Amino acid sequence: MALVDNNCGSRLITTTRNLEVAKEAGVVYNLRPLSSFYSRELLFTRILHSGIIFLDNLQDDQLTDRILNKCGGIPLAIITMASLLADKPREQW
């Protein structure tokens, strides 16, 4: 058996968007999306680590807002978008 029931404190975490699947897996913990502030901070952090884009180019523009709106505050979506955009010139976004 892959998961031995021996009370050693091991946990298995299942992630899903389907509430019915989550209920079948056990305890459901609903995560809230990131706020606009934290979404923007996460995007900037990832892109700025690439060393290509400067913060001044990103702060309050409509393109950044549209990208973040499409991500819906979901950290994985924001990180994925930032990874795709980090190595591209701003004109190709």
N, C-alpha and C positions, 0 to 999 in steps of 0.2 A: 504494500500500500504506500502510495506516494506521500500522503499526509497522515502521519501517525497521531492518534488522539492520546497524547501523554501529558497534557497539562503543563507543558513547558513554556507556554505563552506565545507560541507562533500564531501569526495572523496571515490570512489570505485576503488581499484587497482586490475587489472586482470593480471595474469602472464600466458604466454603460449610460446611455441616454434613455434607455427604455425602463420606465418605472416598474413594470411587471417583472422584468428580468432582475432588477435590483431587489425587489421584494422576495423573490425566490432564493436569492443568494444570502439573504439574512438581513441584518440591520442596514437601514437606508440612511445615508447622510447626504443631504442635498447641499451642494456647494453653490454659493451665489457668484454671479459673474463679477469680475473686477470692476471697480468704479472707473469713470473716465480718467481720473487722475492717475490711478495705478496702472491702467491699461497703457496710457501714454508713457509712464515711467518705464514700464517693462519693454515697450517697443524701443524707446530711446536707448536704454541700457544695452540691449542686444545689438542694435545698429551701431552705436558708438564704439562698441568693442571691436568692430571690424576696422575702425580707424579711417574710414573713408568719408563718412558724412559728419558734418558739424552740427551741433545742437541748434544753432541759429537757423539752419535751413529747415528744421522740422517743427519748431515750436507751435505756432498758431496758423497753420495753413489748412486749406480745405482738403487737400489730397491726403494728408495724415489723418484728418477726421474721417474721411470716407473709408480709409483702410481700417481704422479702429472700429468704425460702425459695423463693417462687414464681419469683423472678428467677434463682435458681440460680448466682449469682456471675458472671453474664454482664453486662459493663459496659453494653452497649447496652440491655439489658432494664431495668437499674437506672436509667439516665438517662431512659429513656422513662417508666417509672413515676413517677419523681420529677417529671418535667415535667407529667405528668397531675395529680399530687397537689398540686403547689406552690401553685396558685392556689385550691385548695379549702379550706374550713374543715375542721379535723380531724374533725368529726362526720360529714362526707360521705365519708370514706375508706372 
